[in-house]
C-alpha cells in the first residue's frame, strides 16, 4: 500500500488488550480494527486512539485522520466541541449523580418536546440499547401483547430480543423464508426467540400479510426510519406510511429507532423528514455529541403503565447531570447550526466517490441522505434491503472494498472497513476536508481497481 502509516504502539497495546479483554476489545463492533481482519482479509489499521478534535482523529502512533467513523456516529458537532465540554465542566463542579432529579433534566426534556414529539413524555437512560429495550417493555405493558416484529439488518442494541436476525455472526445465513428466525449469538433463550418475528425490510406484501395474520399477538413493530446499520438504506416510497396504517389498524405500537438518525438528519430526526409520527421514539447517539445518554419518547397513554407503577423503569445513571448537560448543550448548538450545509457537504462527497467509480470503471454505488452514507462495491444499481448487502461477492467486490478502505486510512481518512461502507459527517468537517476526501477516495479507488481484476 502507498505510504502505509506505522502502527507500532497500537500493535503493542493491542497485544496487551488481547490478554485483558474478550477478543481484545470491549465492543465486538470494533473487531475489524482491533484484530486487523476484514471479511477474512488482512487489513492494517490503528486500534488505539489518543485524542480527537473537530473533524480530526489521532491514534497513539501520532497519525492524523479526517474522521468519518465518528465513534460509530454520535459525533455530530465535531470531536471535543467547546460548548459541550464547557457545559460538562460546569456540571462536574456542581456534582455528577444526585440520586434525585435535577432541573437540567427538565430543560432537556423540553427540547425533545419542542423538536421531536410534542405530545408525549420522556424517559432518560444511558444507552441506545437500553432505550430500545425500554420501548419494547412500554409497548408490551400498554397493549398486553407479547411479540415484536423487527426487520433483517436493523440493529436495536445487544439485548437478547435483538440478537434474533441481527446480522452480526450470521453473515450469509439469513432466514430463507419470511418469519424464520436466525439467532446471532449463543446465550439467547428459546423463549425470547419465539416472541420475535423477522421480516425483510422494504417488502410491503410481507409486512401486510404478517400483520393481518398475527396482529393480535404483536405488541410492537420496531424499525429504523432510514436504515443506518448494515448499509444505509432508505425506505421505499409508501413503505413507512403503510407501516403506520397497519399498526394503527391493529392496535400495534410503532417504534421508530432513531438512535443513529435522531438529530443527525435534522432536529426532528428522520421521522420529521418523512412526515410520519410513531407511537414511541428512541434516541441516543447524536443527542449528546459522544456523551452517554439514551432517550425514549412516547405518548402519555403509552407511558401510563410507568405512571401507575404497573411496569418499572429505573437506573442509577438515568438522567445523570453530566450526560444531560452535554445533551442540552449539544441540542442548543444544533439549533443554531445550518443543516443544509451538512447535507451539502455530504452530498458533495457522495457525488465525488460516485464520479470516481464511474471514471475508473469500478462497479459500485454510494447512497444515503447526506449526513451519513454507504459506499458499496457491487454490480447492483441500488441496495433496498440487507440481504442484498450480504449477497455481494468476495471477488472482485469485497477484495476491492478492503483495498479501498486501506487506501483511505493510509492517506489519512478514517472509515471503518465494512462491506456496507458506512460513513458519517459532522458540522466540524470543512470544505477543505471534503475536497481532500474526494481526492483521496479517487486515489484509493484507482488502487483498488489496479490490484483486483474483474
TASUL-V419521 format. One record per residue. D_CENTER is the distance of its C-alpha to the mean C-alpha in whole Angstrom. Layout:
d_center-><D_CENTER;D_CENTER>
This chain:
d_center-><30;31;31;29;28;30;27;30;29;26;27;30;27;25;29;29;25;26;29;27;24;23;22;22;19;18;14;15;11;14;16;17;18;19;22;22;21;19;20;24;24;25;23;24;21;21;20;21;21;23;22;20;21;20;19;20;19;22;23;26;28;28;26;24;21;19;16;13;11;11;10;7;6;8;11;12;16;17;17;20;21;24;24;21;23;26;25;24;28;30;28;29;32;32;31;27;28;31;30;31;29;29;30;27;25;26;26;22;22;25;22;20;23;23;20;18;21;24;26;24;24;21;20;19;17;16;12;10;11;14;14;13;16;18;17;18;21;22;22;25;27;27;28;29;28;26;24;20;19;16;15;15;11;9;8;9;10;13;16;18;18;14;16;18;17;13;14;14;18;19;18;21;22;21;23;26;26;24;24;25;23;21;20;18;20;23;24;23;26;27;27;24;23;26;24;21;22;19;20;18;16;18;22;24;27;25;23;27;29;27;26;30;31;29;28;31;29;25;24;21;18;15;12;9;11;10;8;5;5;9;10;9;12;14;16;19;22;23;20;19;22;24;21;22;26;26;24;27;30;29;28;25;22;19;16;13;10;8;6;4;7;10;12;10;12;15;17;16;13;13;15;18;17;18;21;20;20;19;21;18;15;12;10;10;8;10;13;14;14;13;15;14;14;13;15;16;18;21;24;27;29;25;25;29;29;28;30;33;32;32;28;27;24;24;23;25;22;21;22;23;24;23;19;21;23;20;18;21;22;18;18;22;21;19;22;24;21;22;19;21;21;17;18;21;20;17;19;22;20;18;22;23;22;23;26;26;25;28;31;30;30;27;26;22;20;17;15;13;14;14;12;10;11;12;15;17;20;22;25;23;23;20;17;17;16;14;18;19;16;18;21;21;24;25;28;27;24;22;24;24;20;21;24;22;19;22;24;21;21;25;25;23;20;17;14;13;15;14;15;12;12;9;10;10;13;14;17;19;19;23;25;26;23;22;25;25;22;23;26;25;23;26;28;25;25;29;29;27;29;32;31;30;33;32>
